[in-house]
Protein backbone atom coordinates (compact mmCIF):
# COMPACT_ATOMS: atom_id res chain seq x y z
CA UNK A 1 0.00 0.00 0.00
CA UNK A 2 2.86 2.36 0.78
CA UNK A 3 4.23 2.06 -2.78
CA UNK A 4 0.87 3.14 -4.23
CA UNK A 5 1.08 6.32 -2.15
CA UNK A 6 4.18 7.63 -3.94
CA UNK A 7 2.25 10.81 -4.78
CA UNK A 8 2.21 11.75 -1.10
CA UNK A 9 5.83 12.86 -1.58
CA UNK A 10 5.54 14.61 -4.94
CA UNK A 11 2.46 16.70 -4.20
CA UNK A 12 3.97 18.41 -1.10
CA UNK A 13 7.29 18.77 -2.95
CA UNK A 14 5.60 20.67 -5.78
CA UNK A 15 3.67 22.72 -3.23
CA UNK A 16 6.89 23.69 -1.41
CA UNK A 17 8.55 24.77 -4.67
CA UNK A 18 5.53 26.80 -5.77
CA UNK A 19 5.23 28.51 -2.39
CA UNK A 20 8.93 29.40 -2.40
CA UNK A 21 8.68 30.73 -5.95
CA UNK A 22 5.66 32.84 -5.04
CA UNK A 23 7.10 34.26 -1.83
CA UNK A 24 10.51 34.92 -3.38
CA UNK A 25 8.94 36.57 -6.40
CA UNK A 26 6.88 38.78 -4.09
CA UNK A 27 10.00 39.81 -2.13
CA UNK A 28 11.98 40.72 -5.21
CA UNK A 29 15.44 39.85 -6.39
CA UNK A 30 17.53 41.35 -3.57
CA UNK A 31 15.97 39.54 -0.61
CA UNK A 32 15.42 36.35 -2.59
CA UNK A 33 18.98 36.27 -3.90
CA UNK A 34 20.37 36.70 -0.38
CA UNK A 35 18.17 33.89 0.86
CA UNK A 36 19.11 31.59 -2.05
CA UNK A 37 22.84 32.21 -1.64
CA UNK A 38 22.54 31.64 2.10
CA UNK A 39 20.70 28.35 1.51
CA UNK A 40 23.38 27.17 -0.91
CA UNK A 41 26.17 28.06 1.52
CA UNK A 42 24.30 26.36 4.36
CA UNK A 43 23.75 23.22 2.30
CA UNK A 44 27.41 23.06 1.30
CA UNK A 45 28.52 23.47 4.92
CA UNK A 46 26.05 20.84 6.14
CA UNK A 47 27.06 18.27 3.52
CA UNK A 48 30.82 18.79 3.70
CA UNK A 49 31.16 19.11 7.47
CA UNK A 50 28.83 16.24 8.36
CA UNK A 51 31.15 13.56 6.95
CA UNK A 52 34.11 14.43 9.16
CA UNK A 53 31.90 15.03 12.19
CA UNK A 54 30.11 11.69 11.84
CA UNK A 55 33.39 9.80 11.52
CA UNK A 56 34.79 11.50 14.62
CA UNK A 57 31.63 11.00 16.69
CA UNK A 58 31.41 7.33 15.76
CA UNK A 59 34.98 6.69 16.88
CA UNK A 60 34.65 8.64 20.13
CA UNK A 61 31.06 7.98 21.20
CA UNK A 62 29.76 4.78 19.56
CA UNK A 63 32.54 2.41 18.49
CA UNK A 64 33.75 1.33 21.94
CA UNK A 65 30.22 0.64 23.12
CA UNK A 66 29.53 -1.54 20.07
CA UNK A 67 32.76 -3.46 20.59
CA UNK A 68 31.96 -4.13 24.26
CA UNK A 69 28.47 -5.40 23.45
CA UNK A 70 29.70 -7.62 20.64
CA UNK A 71 32.55 -9.00 22.71
CA UNK A 72 30.12 -10.12 25.43
CA UNK A 73 27.83 -11.71 22.84
CA UNK A 74 30.70 -13.68 21.30
CA UNK A 75 31.56 -15.32 24.65
CA UNK A 76 28.70 -17.82 24.32
CA UNK A 77 28.75 -18.11 20.53
CA UNK A 78 29.18 -21.56 19.01
CA UNK A 79 30.09 -20.39 15.53
CA UNK A 80 30.43 -23.93 14.17
CA UNK A 81 26.85 -24.71 15.22
CA UNK A 82 25.61 -21.47 13.67
CA UNK A 83 27.43 -22.17 10.43
CA UNK A 84 26.30 -25.79 10.40
CA UNK A 85 22.63 -24.79 10.60
CA UNK A 86 23.10 -22.13 7.95
CA UNK A 87 24.91 -24.52 5.58
CA UNK A 88 22.18 -27.11 5.98
CA UNK A 89 19.68 -24.42 5.08
CA UNK A 90 21.35 -23.69 1.73
CA UNK A 91 19.13 -26.26 0.01
CA UNK A 92 21.81 -28.82 -0.82
CA UNK A 93 20.19 -31.63 1.20
CA UNK A 94 23.22 -32.31 3.40
CA UNK A 95 23.80 -32.94 7.10
CA UNK A 96 26.81 -30.99 8.35
CA UNK A 97 29.22 -32.34 10.95
CA UNK A 98 30.18 -29.46 13.27
CA UNK A 99 33.41 -31.24 14.27
CA UNK A 100 34.48 -31.10 10.63
CA UNK A 101 33.65 -27.40 10.60
CA UNK A 102 35.84 -26.98 13.70
CA UNK A 103 38.73 -28.48 11.76
CA UNK A 104 38.12 -26.19 8.80
CA UNK A 105 37.89 -23.05 10.94
CA UNK A 106 40.99 -23.94 12.96
CA UNK A 107 43.12 -24.61 9.89
CA UNK A 108 45.13 -21.97 8.06
CA UNK A 109 43.66 -22.77 4.63
CA UNK A 110 41.06 -20.74 2.77
CA UNK A 111 37.74 -21.36 4.54
CA UNK A 112 35.49 -20.73 1.52
CA UNK A 113 37.38 -23.20 -0.62
CA UNK A 114 37.43 -25.82 2.14
CA UNK A 115 33.69 -25.45 2.72
CA UNK A 116 33.03 -25.97 -0.99
CA UNK A 117 35.07 -29.16 -1.02
CA UNK A 118 33.49 -30.42 2.20
CA UNK A 119 29.92 -29.83 0.99
CA UNK A 120 30.72 -31.73 -2.21
CA UNK A 121 32.16 -34.68 -0.26
CA UNK A 122 29.35 -35.14 2.28
CA UNK A 123 27.18 -37.18 -0.09
CA UNK A 124 29.89 -37.87 -2.65
CA UNK A 125 28.46 -35.53 -5.31
CA UNK A 126 28.92 -32.00 -6.53
CA UNK A 127 26.24 -29.86 -4.89
CA UNK A 128 26.72 -26.79 -7.10
CA UNK A 129 29.18 -25.08 -9.39
CA UNK A 130 31.77 -23.09 -7.45
CA UNK A 131 30.61 -19.63 -8.52
CA UNK A 132 27.01 -20.29 -7.55
CA UNK A 133 28.11 -21.93 -4.30
CA UNK A 134 30.21 -18.92 -3.31
CA UNK A 135 27.23 -16.64 -3.90
CA UNK A 136 25.04 -18.86 -1.72
CA UNK A 137 27.81 -19.06 0.87
CA UNK A 138 27.83 -15.27 1.19
CA UNK A 139 24.12 -15.40 1.92
CA UNK A 140 24.86 -18.12 4.45
CA UNK A 141 27.43 -15.87 6.14
CA UNK A 142 24.88 -13.05 6.14
CA UNK A 143 22.39 -15.26 7.99
CA UNK A 144 25.00 -16.13 10.61
CA UNK A 145 26.25 -12.57 11.15
CA UNK A 146 22.69 -11.25 11.26
CA UNK A 147 21.89 -13.76 13.99
CA UNK A 148 25.05 -12.84 15.89
CA UNK A 149 24.56 -9.08 15.98
CA UNK A 150 20.77 -8.62 15.81
CA UNK A 151 20.39 -8.30 19.60
CA UNK A 152 23.16 -5.70 19.98
CA UNK A 153 23.01 -3.57 16.84
CA UNK A 154 20.26 -1.44 15.29
CA UNK A 155 18.10 -2.95 12.55
CA UNK A 156 19.69 -0.63 10.02
CA UNK A 157 23.19 -1.73 11.09
CA UNK A 158 22.21 -5.40 10.82
CA UNK A 159 20.79 -4.94 7.33
CA UNK A 160 23.81 -2.89 6.26
CA UNK A 161 26.15 -5.65 7.42
CA UNK A 162 24.03 -8.25 5.64
CA UNK A 163 24.11 -6.37 2.34
CA UNK A 164 27.89 -5.83 2.56
CA UNK A 165 28.39 -9.57 3.01
CA UNK A 166 26.05 -10.58 0.18
CA UNK A 167 27.58 -8.00 -2.17
CA UNK A 168 31.07 -9.31 -1.42
CA UNK A 169 32.31 -6.03 0.10
CA UNK A 170 33.70 -7.86 3.13
CA UNK A 171 35.47 -11.20 3.49
CA UNK A 172 33.88 -13.38 6.17
CA UNK A 173 36.25 -16.33 6.40
CA UNK A 174 38.77 -14.51 8.57
CA UNK A 175 36.00 -13.18 10.83
CA UNK A 176 34.63 -16.69 11.37
CA UNK A 177 38.12 -17.84 12.28
CA UNK A 178 38.51 -14.98 14.79
CA UNK A 179 35.16 -15.80 16.40
CA UNK A 180 36.13 -19.46 16.62
CA UNK A 181 39.33 -18.56 18.46
CA UNK A 182 38.13 -17.60 21.93
CA UNK A 183 41.27 -15.60 22.63
CA UNK A 184 40.49 -13.23 19.75
CA UNK A 185 36.95 -12.23 20.66
CA UNK A 186 37.86 -8.57 20.99
CA UNK A 187 39.56 -8.59 17.59
CA UNK A 188 36.45 -10.19 16.12
CA UNK A 189 34.23 -7.57 17.78
CA UNK A 190 36.47 -4.80 16.42
CA UNK A 191 36.29 -6.29 12.93
CA UNK A 192 32.48 -6.38 13.01
CA UNK A 193 32.32 -2.85 14.40
CA UNK A 194 34.78 -1.38 11.89
CA UNK A 195 34.06 -3.32 8.71
CA UNK A 196 30.44 -4.43 8.98
CA UNK A 197 28.32 -1.92 10.93
CA UNK A 198 30.30 1.33 11.14
CA UNK A 199 28.86 2.72 7.88
CA UNK A 200 25.32 2.39 9.21
CA UNK A 201 26.04 4.28 12.43
CA UNK A 202 28.07 6.94 10.62
CA UNK A 203 25.21 7.46 8.18
CA UNK A 204 22.73 8.01 11.00
CA UNK A 205 25.08 10.44 12.74
CA UNK A 206 25.76 12.24 9.48
CA UNK A 207 22.06 12.67 8.80
CA UNK A 208 21.52 14.08 12.28
CA UNK A 209 24.42 16.50 11.88
CA UNK A 210 23.22 17.64 8.46
CA UNK A 211 19.70 18.25 9.73
CA UNK A 212 21.00 20.26 12.70
CA UNK A 213 23.29 22.33 10.47
CA UNK A 214 20.47 22.88 7.98
CA UNK A 215 18.21 24.21 10.73
CA UNK A 216 20.91 26.44 12.25
CA UNK A 217 21.98 27.92 8.92
CA UNK A 218 18.38 28.50 7.85
CA UNK A 219 17.66 30.42 11.06
CA UNK A 220 20.85 32.46 10.54
CA UNK A 221 19.80 33.19 6.95
CA UNK A 222 16.38 34.47 8.02
CA UNK A 223 17.82 36.84 10.62
CA UNK A 224 20.61 37.99 8.28
CA UNK A 225 18.22 38.82 5.46
CA UNK A 226 15.92 40.68 7.84
CA UNK A 227 18.87 42.61 9.23
CA UNK A 228 20.33 43.52 5.84
CA UNK A 229 16.95 44.54 4.36
CA UNK A 230 15.60 46.21 7.49
CA UNK A 231 15.70 49.63 5.83
CA UNK A 232 13.47 48.57 2.94
CA UNK A 233 9.89 49.63 3.59
CA UNK A 234 8.26 47.80 0.67
CA UNK A 235 8.95 45.11 -1.84
CA UNK A 236 10.64 45.91 -5.12
CA UNK A 237 8.17 46.86 -7.84
CA UNK A 238 10.11 45.92 -10.97
CA UNK A 239 8.56 43.04 -12.91
CA UNK A 240 12.04 41.73 -13.75
CA UNK A 241 12.90 41.82 -10.05
CA UNK A 242 9.87 39.68 -9.25
CA UNK A 243 10.68 37.18 -12.01
CA UNK A 244 14.31 36.81 -10.98
CA UNK A 245 13.23 36.61 -7.35
CA UNK A 246 10.89 33.77 -8.28
CA UNK A 247 13.77 31.94 -9.95
CA UNK A 248 15.81 32.36 -6.76
CA UNK A 249 12.86 30.81 -4.95
CA UNK A 250 13.45 27.59 -6.87
CA UNK A 251 16.89 27.34 -5.26
CA UNK A 252 15.51 28.06 -1.80
CA UNK A 253 12.74 25.50 -2.29
CA UNK A 254 15.19 22.88 -3.51
CA UNK A 255 17.39 23.30 -0.43
CA UNK A 256 14.33 23.07 1.85
CA UNK A 257 13.25 19.88 0.09
CA UNK A 258 16.76 18.50 0.52
CA UNK A 259 16.50 19.11 4.25
CA UNK A 260 13.08 17.43 4.35
CA UNK A 261 14.50 14.49 2.40
CA UNK A 262 17.29 14.11 4.97
CA UNK A 263 14.71 14.00 7.77
CA UNK A 264 12.67 11.35 5.97
CA UNK A 265 15.79 9.33 5.18
CA UNK A 266 16.72 9.41 8.86
CA UNK A 267 13.21 8.26 9.72
CA UNK A 268 13.52 5.45 7.17
CA UNK A 269 16.84 4.08 8.43
CA UNK A 270 15.78 4.35 12.07
CA UNK A 271 12.54 2.54 11.28
CA UNK A 272 14.10 -0.04 8.93
CA UNK A 273 12.14 1.26 5.93
CA UNK A 274 9.00 -0.68 6.87
CA UNK A 275 6.38 2.00 7.44
CA UNK A 276 3.27 2.73 5.40
CA UNK A 277 4.07 6.20 4.12
CA UNK A 278 7.81 6.62 4.57
CA UNK A 279 9.21 3.75 2.51
CA UNK A 280 12.13 3.76 0.11
CA UNK A 281 10.06 1.76 -2.36
CA UNK A 282 7.42 4.49 -2.51
CA UNK A 283 10.03 7.24 -2.89
CA UNK A 284 11.59 5.47 -5.87
CA UNK A 285 8.21 5.67 -7.65
CA UNK A 286 8.10 9.46 -7.38
CA UNK A 287 8.93 11.79 -10.26
CA UNK A 288 10.39 14.70 -8.27
CA UNK A 289 11.06 13.90 -4.63
CA UNK A 290 13.36 10.95 -5.30
CA UNK A 291 16.02 13.27 -6.75
CA UNK A 292 16.25 15.07 -3.41
CA UNK A 293 15.99 11.86 -1.40
CA UNK A 294 18.80 10.21 -3.35
CA UNK A 295 20.99 13.33 -3.58
CA UNK A 296 23.24 11.76 -0.96
CA UNK A 297 23.34 8.00 -1.26
CA UNK A 298 24.10 7.15 2.36
Secondary structure, 3 states (H helix, E strand, C coil): CCHHHCHHHHHHHHHHHHHHHHHHHHHCHHHHHHHHHHHHHHHHHHHHHHHHHHHHHHHHHHHHHHHHHHHHHHHCCCHHHHHHHHHHCCCCCCCCCHHHHHHHHHCCCCHHHHHHHHHHHHCCCCCCCHHHHHHHHHHHHHHHHHHHHCCCCCHHHHHHHHHHHHCCCCCCHHHHHHHHCHHHHHHHHHHHHHHHHHHHHHHHHHHHHHHHHHHHHHHHHHHHHHHHCCCCCCCCCCHHHHHHHHHHHHHHHHHHHHHHHHHHHHHHHHCCCCCCCCCHHHHHCCCCHHHHHCCCCC
